[in-house]
Amino acid sequence: MAADTLRPARMRPGDVVKVGAVGLRTRPMRAFLSALGIAIGIAAMVGVVGISASSSAELNRMLDALGTNMLTVKPGTTMFGEDAELPLTAEPMVDRIEDVTASSAIGTVDDAHVYRTNLVPEAETNGLSVYAARPDLLDTVGGELASGTWLNAGTSRYPAVVLGATAAERLGIGRASPQTQVLVGDTWFTVVGILEPAPLAPELDTAALVGWDVAEEELAFDGHATSIYTRSANEDVQPVRALLGPSANPEAPDEVEVTLPSEALAAQQAADETFTGLLLGLGAVALLVGGVGVANTMVISVLERRSEIGLRRSLGATRGQIRAQFLAESLLLSAMGGVGGAVLGSAVTAGYALYQDWPVVVPAWAVLGGVAATLVIGGLAGLYPAIRASRLSPTEALAAP
């Protein structure tokens, strides 16, 4: 066969992978440490996205369970900037709105505080409030009991109290019992119940809730509601919202505030997403640092393996084949880090979500995107070392020490 018809042997994709893996097998510790840098960045990104998605799924599940159709009516301020007051007719007027399916109320008991014993100084209120509450409050706000029972028509007339979750914790009371009493104002009240946290009515968490009647008789409660909670069908929320102000206070509807508690939760979620963006930025920096580590490893590998490169060139390997070898090595190194980081990030997400009793959500786009990002970074990081290796002449490479 004529010399001008000779062609260099072509390397199949499988051959390229095998040759690229040689450098990783001969230097396993260096390869591991370089891949670890990539893995940390990918694990951080997948973990942040996964935990954020799991938290969002838990919020949606919670809102589905509690309902997003609860509106809260509260007194606002007067035109002179003073605190307004809901009239005594506010509750029945709100309840008369056709599309309101359920309503209930609480009223702040001024100048009354709750203490574990009468030996506690009056100034140490622990930030707890005392509210008069209607018997149907718990059903309206979607609250649940952690211990004991809720107020009913009977206990509302007697010194019985239900503590919010935070209030019970601050008072050092773990469970409701007929033998457990707290001092409310100047009267001892029996703790008949303790609530679970109430996401849609967080003011109840730090409250001591007593019956409307006993609050008026024993605690000088004036009978004015300070929060009226309403429920309606989802499609009726906005029309009801427009009617609540004029209905609660016909003479001064501008002095009434109407809020949608689920909007506060959505705002909290938006804040969490902003924080997630910051963490993703940190993960991207870690990924970039890992890419620099891969580039550094590949440059050193080229310097250390010049004799190998020279031998391959002298045996007929083309520059393109040398480039393919080192580029494949860089991509394999990055792929190891990317897959390892995706697995680690998914495991962290699952562990944290299960610990918090959240749904485990690991978006596929985060995992696939993370691995794809490592391949891009690995390709860019290995491009210069690969080109440098291919430009070494056989005689120069073989003469290298």
C-alpha positions in Angstrom: 0.0 0.0 0.0 1.3 3.4 -0.9 2.5 5.7 1.9 0.2 8.5 0.8 -2.8 6.2 1.3 -2.1 5.5 5.0 -4.6 6.9 7.4 -4.3 7.1 11.2 -6.6 4.6 13.0 -9.8 6.2 14.2 -10.8 5.9 17.9 -14.3 4.8 18.6 -16.2 6.5 21.4 -15.6 3.5 23.7 -11.9 3.7 23.0 -11.9 7.4 23.9 -13.6 6.7 27.2 -11.1 3.9 28.0 -8.1 6.1 27.2 -9.6 9.0 29.1 -10.1 6.9 32.2 -6.4 5.9 32.4 -5.4 9.1 34.1 -8.2 8.7 36.6 -7.2 5.2 37.5 -3.5 6.0 37.8 -4.1 9.0 40.1 -7.3 8.0 42.1 -6.7 10.4 45.1 -6.2 13.4 42.9 -9.2 12.5 40.8 -11.3 12.0 44.0 -10.4 15.4 45.4 -11.0 17.2 42.1 -14.4 15.5 41.7 -15.2 16.3 45.3 -15.0 20.0 44.6 -17.5 19.6 41.8 -19.7 17.4 43.9 -19.9 19.9 46.7 -21.2 22.6 44.4 -23.8 20.4 42.8 -24.9 19.0 46.1 -25.4 22.5 47.4 -27.4 23.5 44.4 -29.6 20.4 44.3 -30.0 20.5 48.1 -31.1 24.1 48.1 -33.6 23.6 45.3 -34.9 20.4 46.7 -35.4 21.7 50.3 -37.1 24.8 48.9 -39.4 22.7 46.7 -40.2 20.4 49.6 -41.0 23.4 51.8 -43.2 24.9 49.1 -45.0 21.5 48.8 -45.6 21.4 52.5 -47.0 25.0 52.4 -49.3 24.1 49.6 -50.4 20.9 51.5 -51.0 23.0 54.6 -53.0 25.6 52.7 -55.1 22.9 51.1 -55.8 21.4 54.5 -56.6 24.7 56.2 -58.2 26.4 53.2 -57.2 29.7 51.6 -60.8 31.1 52.0 -60.5 32.6 55.5 -60.7 36.3 55.8 -59.9 38.3 59.0 -61.7 41.5 60.0 -59.8 43.8 62.4 -60.2 47.4 63.5 -57.9 49.8 61.7 -57.3 53.5 62.5 -59.4 56.6 62.5 -58.8 59.6 60.2 -56.9 61.1 63.2 -54.5 58.2 63.5 -56.1 56.7 66.6 -57.0 53.1 67.0 -60.5 52.3 65.8 -63.0 50.0 67.4 -65.4 47.5 65.8 -69.0 48.2 66.9 -70.9 45.6 69.0 -73.1 44.8 66.0 -70.1 43.8 63.8 -70.3 40.1 64.5 -74.0 39.6 63.6 -73.7 42.0 60.6 -70.8 40.0 59.2 -72.6 36.8 59.8 -75.6 38.0 57.8 -73.5 38.3 54.6 -75.0 35.7 52.3 -71.8 34.1 51.1 -70.2 33.8 54.5 -70.4 30.1 55.4 -68.9 30.4 58.9 -67.7 33.2 61.2 -66.3 33.5 64.7 -64.5 36.1 66.8 -62.1 36.9 69.5 -61.9 40.1 71.7 -58.8 41.5 73.4 -59.2 41.6 77.2 -57.4 44.8 78.1 -55.4 45.0 81.3 -55.5 41.3 81.9 -52.5 39.0 81.7 -51.8 35.4 82.4 -49.3 34.0 84.9 -48.3 30.6 86.1 -48.4 31.6 89.7 -49.3 34.7 91.8 -45.6 35.0 92.7 -44.6 36.2 89.2 -44.1 40.0 89.0 -46.9 41.7 87.0 -44.4 43.2 84.6 -43.3 39.7 83.4 -46.1 39.0 81.0 -44.1 36.8 78.7 -45.7 38.6 75.8 -48.9 36.7 76.2 -52.4 38.1 75.6 -55.8 37.3 76.9 -58.7 36.9 74.5 -62.4 36.3 74.9 -63.3 33.6 72.3 -66.5 32.2 70.8 -67.2 28.5 71.0 -67.1 28.1 67.2 -63.6 29.7 66.8 -61.6 26.6 66.5 -63.6 25.2 63.6 -63.6 28.6 61.8 -59.8 29.1 61.9 -59.0 25.4 61.2 -57.3 25.0 64.6 -56.5 21.7 66.3 -56.0 20.7 69.9 -52.8 19.3 71.2 -54.3 18.4 74.6 -57.6 18.6 76.4 -60.8 20.1 75.0 -62.0 23.3 73.4 -64.4 25.8 75.1 -68.1 25.0 74.8 -71.3 26.7 75.8 -70.9 25.4 79.4 -67.2 26.1 80.0 -67.5 29.5 78.4 -69.4 30.7 81.5 -66.9 29.4 84.0 -63.2 30.1 84.7 -61.8 27.7 82.0 -58.9 28.6 79.7 -57.4 27.2 76.5 -53.7 28.1 75.9 -52.1 28.7 72.5 -49.1 26.5 71.7 -46.5 29.2 72.5 -48.4 30.4 75.5 -48.4 26.9 77.0 -44.7 26.5 76.3 -43.8 29.8 78.0 -45.9 29.0 81.0 -44.3 25.6 81.3 -47.5 23.6 80.8 -47.2 20.5 78.7 -50.8 19.2 78.9 -54.3 20.2 80.0 -55.5 18.9 83.3 -58.2 19.7 85.9 -55.4 20.2 88.4 -53.6 22.7 86.3 -54.5 26.3 86.8 -53.2 29.7 85.7 -53.9 33.2 87.0 -55.8 35.3 84.5 -56.2 38.8 85.8 -57.1 38.2 89.5 -58.9 34.9 88.9 -57.6 31.4 88.8 -58.6 29.6 85.6 -58.4 25.8 84.9 -56.4 24.9 81.8 -58.9 22.7 79.8 -57.0 22.7 76.5 -53.8 23.5 74.7 -53.8 24.3 71.0 -51.5 23.2 68.2 -49.8 26.1 66.3 -52.4 28.0 64.2 -50.8 29.1 60.9 -53.8 31.2 59.7 -54.3 32.8 63.0 -50.8 33.2 64.6 -52.1 35.6 67.3 -53.7 32.6 68.9 -50.3 30.9 69.5 -49.4 33.5 72.3 -52.9 33.7 73.7 -54.9 32.6 76.7 -58.5 32.0 75.4 -61.4 32.3 77.8 -65.2 32.2 77.3 -67.0 35.4 76.2 -69.3 35.4 79.2 -66.7 34.8 81.9 -64.5 37.4 80.3 -67.3 40.0 80.7 -68.1 38.9 84.3 -64.7 38.3 85.7 -62.2 40.3 83.6 -64.2 43.5 82.8 -64.2 42.7 79.0 -66.1 45.3 77.1 -67.6 42.9 74.6 -66.0 44.4 71.4 -64.5 41.9 68.9 -61.0 42.7 67.8 -60.8 40.0 65.2 -63.6 38.4 63.2 -62.8 35.3 61.2 -64.9 34.3 58.2 -65.1 31.4 55.8 -66.6 31.4 52.3 -66.3 29.4 49.1 -63.1 30.0 47.2 -64.9 31.7 44.4 -66.7 34.0 46.8 -63.6 35.3 48.7 -63.1 38.5 46.8 -66.8 39.5 46.7 -67.1 38.8 50.5 -63.9 40.7 51.1 -65.4 43.8 49.5 -68.5 43.6 51.7 -66.9 42.9 55.1 -65.8 46.5 55.8 -69.2 48.1 55.1 -70.9 45.3 57.0 -68.7 45.3 60.1 -68.8 49.1 60.5 -71.4 50.7 58.2 -70.7 54.2 59.6 -66.9 54.1 59.0 -66.0 51.2 56.7 -62.6 52.8 56.1 -61.7 52.1 59.7 -61.9 48.4 59.1 -59.0 46.2 57.9 -59.7 43.0 56.0 -56.9 40.6 55.5 -56.4 37.2 53.8 -54.0 35.2 56.1 -52.9 32.9 53.2 -51.4 36.0 51.5 -49.0 36.4 54.5 -48.0 32.8 54.1 -47.4 33.4 50.4 -45.3 36.4 51.1 -43.3 34.3 53.5 -42.8 31.8 50.8 -41.6 34.6 48.4 -39.1 35.7 51.0 -37.9 32.1 51.3 -37.5 32.0 47.5 -35.3 35.1 47.6 -33.1 33.5 50.2 -33.0 30.4 48.0 -31.7 32.5 45.2 -28.9 33.7 47.4 -28.0 30.1 48.4 -28.1 29.1 44.7 -25.6 31.8 44.0 -23.3 30.4 46.7 -23.7 27.0 45.1 -22.8 28.3 41.7 -19.6 29.8 43.2 -18.7 26.5 44.8 -19.3 24.9 41.4 -17.0 27.4 39.7 -14.3 26.7 42.3 -14.7 23.0 41.6 -14.3 23.7 37.8 -11.0 25.6 38.6 -9.9 22.5 40.5 -10.6 20.3 37.5 -8.6 22.7 35.2 -5.7 22.7 37.6 -5.7 18.9 37.8 -5.8 18.6 34.1 -2.9 21.1 33.6 -0.7 19.2 36.1 -1.7 15.9 34.4 -0.5 17.2 31.1 2.8 18.3 32.6 3.4 15.0 34.4 2.4 12.9 31.4 4.5 14.5 28.6 6.5 11.4 28.0 3.2 9.4 27.6 2.0 12.0 25.2 5.2 11.9 23.2 5.1 8.1 23.1 1.6 8.1 21.8 2.4 10.7 19.2 5.5 8.8 18.0 3.3 5.7 17.6 0.9 7.5 15.3 -1.7 9.2 17.6 -2.9 12.4 16.0 -3.3 15.8 17.7 -7.1 15.3 17.6 -6.8 12.0 19.4 -4.6 13.5 22.1 -7.2 16.3 22.5 -10.0 13.8 22.7 -8.1 11.8 25.4 -7.6 14.7 27.8 -11.0 16.3 27.1 -12.6 12.9 27.8 -10.6 12.6 31.0 -11.8 16.1 32.1 -15.5 15.2 31.2 -15.3 11.9 33.1 -13.8 13.7 36.2 -16.6 16.3 36.1 -19.3 13.7 35.5 -18.1 11.8 38.5 -18.4 14.9 40.6 -21.8 15.9 39.1 -23.4 12.5 39.6 -22.0 12.2 43.1 -23.2 15.7 44.0 -26.7 15.1 42.6 -27.0 11.9 44.7 -25.6 13.7 47.8 -27.9 16.7 47.3 -30.9 14.4 46.8 -30.0 12.5 49.9 -29.7 15.7 52.0 -33.0 16.9 50.7 -34.8 13.6 51.5 -33.2 13.5 55.0 -34.1 17.0 55.9 -37.7 16.8 54.4 -38.3 13.5 56.3 -37.0 15.1 59.5 -39.4 18.0 59.1 -42.2 15.7 58.1 -42.4 17.4 54.7 -43.1 15.8 51.3 -39.8 14.9 49.6 -39.5 16.9 46.4 -36.3 16.8 44.3 -37.1 18.5 40.9 -35.7 16.5 38.0 -34.6 19.7 36.3 -32.3 20.5 39.2 -30.6 17.1 39.1 -30.3 17.0 35.3 -29.4 20.6 35.1 -26.7 20.1 37.8 -25.1 17.2 35.9 -25.3 19.1 32.6 -23.6 22.1 34.2 -20.8 20.0 35.4 -20.2 18.6 31.9 -20.2 22.1 30.5 -17.7 23.3 33.2 -15.7 20.2 32.8 -15.5 20.6 29.1 -14.4 24.3 29.4 -11.9 23.4 32.2 -10.4 20.6 30.1 -10.3 22.4 26.8 -7.0 24.4 27.4 -5.1 21.4 28.9 -6.3 19.2 26.0 -5.2 21.7 23.4 -1.9 22.2 25.2 -1.3 18.4 25.2 -2.0 18.1 21.5 0.5 20.8 20.6 3.4 19.0 22.2 5.7 17.6 19.5 6.8 13.9 19.9 10.5 14.8 20.3 9.8 17.6 22.8 7.5 15.3 24.9 9.9 12.3 24.9 12.8 14.5 25.9 10.9 15.8 28.9 12.1 14.5 32.3 
